[in-house]
Amino acid sequence: MKIKIIAPGKIKEKFLKDGIDEFLKRLTPYASVEVIEITPVEIKDEHLTERTLDEEGDKILSLIKPQSYVITMEIQGKELSSEDFAQKIQSLTNEGLSEIIFVIGSSCGISKKVSARANFKMSMSKMTFLHQFARLILIEQIYRAFKIIKGETYHK
């Protein structure tokens, strides 16, 4: 299984980078995971938010193949337990999908174009997280999902 995570910006905080790197290392036996950092667009005028998100969306869509299964991280998306998330990944694997792409939006959200391309819209929580934290949480949950799928122990 190949997994890509498309996210805006670079992680600058060492503690977050260390956590992300640790879980990426742990994921190596289960899947090929690649984080693609795109340059976030700067919104200089709130009236241009949608247009700016569309520009960012075009960048994101250019990185997605037509056959890729896309999961967007959206506030209005479906919340899943860790077990349900593992079941979702297992189901996609059983369907023969070779690539899952997760898209984390910027601080202003995700473009309508990218949302429309999503095969599944997922929410981490009703709470709001910095997108840097969301990246770490998502990678940890992907790791946890594979541990659940394989029936291996991992703290609860």
NORMOTA-V920149 format. One line per field, one symbol per residue. psi: psi as a letter, one per 20 degrees, with the letter a starting at -180 (. if undefined). burial: + if it has 16 or more other C-alpha atoms within 10 Angstrom, else -. A space follows every 50 residues. Layout:
psi->???
burial->???
This chain:
psi->pppqopqprqohpghggggghghhghigihqopppopqpqqpoiohijgg gghhgghhgghiipqhiqppoqoqgjrppqrhghgghgggghghijpipp ppppraijbqqhggghiphppqphriqpqqhgghgggggghgggghgggi kqqqq.
burial->--++++++--+----+---+--++--+-----+-++---++-------++ -+++-++-++---+---++++++++-+-+-----+++-++-+------++ ++++++--+++-+++-++-+++++------++-+++++++++++++++-- ------
